[in-house]
């Protein structure tokens, strides 16, 4: 499996993601949106976006591992944040780096009004491509 990450010269080069991800492989893993629930289903970090982000990204990592995938095989993530504001970016970046390290898959960050449960502040989904 290979993932080629491309930042075209005529587009800005973002610090935390890549504009284009080209994935080649034979197995695709779709990780459902992960929220800040622990293994017992308890919400981690009520009212704390940074804590919820760390748990949601960790849950993505756990889901990938369950499928035999690694974070560096992720081609795309989508991040949903309730009532998003730019000052949330450092906490989101820290949580993301905690799972993905230097790997910067293509992503979309969406500010939303609400998620499936009123206490959820973030949800993260991923697509990985494996050999």
N, C-alpha and C positions, 0 to 999 in steps of 0.2 A: 504494500500500500504506500502510496506517496500522496502527500498534500503539498502542492506548490502554492506559496503565498505571494501575492503580487500586489504592489502598490503602484499603479500606473503613474507615469511622470506627469500627466495632466490632471491628476487628482491629488488632493492633500494626503500626506502620509500620516495617518493617525498613530498616536502613541500606544493605544491599548488594543487595537484590532487591525485587521488587514482588509483592504477594499475588496480583494478578490481571492477566493480559495478554489483551486482546481484539485479535485480529489480523484484518484484512480484506485480502484479496488473492486473486490467482488462481493463484499458483505457490507450492508449499510445498517447502522444502528440508530434508531430514533428514540431519544430519551424524552419521555413525557415531561411536561412542566414540573419542576421540582420546587417545592416551597420549603419553609423552615421547620418542618416537622422532624422530630428525632425518630429513631427506630420504633419506639412505642406509640408514635402518633401524636406526641405532645409538642406543642408549639415552642420553639426555642426563640427567646428574645422578644416577647410581646412588646410592641411599641418601639423596638430598637432595630432600625434598618440595618446597621452594620452587623449585628449579631445574626439577624435573619439572612442577610446576604451570605455570610460565612457558612451557615447551615445549608442554605439552598445550593450553593456551589459545591459544598462537600457532598450533598446528596446526588448531584450530577456525577461527581467522581465515583461514588458508590454504584450508581446505576450503570455507568460505563464499565466498571470492573466486573459487575455481574454478567455482562454480555461478553466479557473477554476483551474489552476495548480499553485503550489508554487515552488520557486527555490530549496527547499530541496527535491523535487520530481524528480529533473533532475538526470538521470543516466549517461548521456554522453553529452559532448559538443565538438565541433570542432571549432578551431580558425584559421582563415586564416589571415596572416599578409604580406603585400607587402614588399618585400626586407627585410625580418626578420633579425635582429641582436640580439645577446644575451643581449645587454644593454637595449633592449625594455622590458625585463621581469618585472622590477619593475612597470612600468606603466600598463602593462597588468594585473599583479597581483592585483594592487590597484583597477582597474576597475572591475575585477572579484569579489573580496571580497566585493565591494560595492553592488553587487546583491546577491551573494551566501553566504556571511559571512563565517562561518566555514565549510559549506558543500563543499565537494571536490569531485565532480563527476569525473568519468573517462574522460580523454580528450586527444585530439590530437592537437598539435600546428604545423601548416604548414606555411613555408615561401613560398610565391608565387610571381610570376613576376608581376601580375596585377589582379585586380578584375573587375567587370562589368563596372565600371566607373573609369576613370583615377584618380579622386580625392579621391576615397575610399582607405583607408589605412588598414582597418580591416573589417572582416566579421565574425560573430559568429552564429553558429547554435546549437540547443539543442534538446535532446530527454528526455521527462519526462514520468514517469509511475505513474498512479493514480489508486485508487480503483475503 
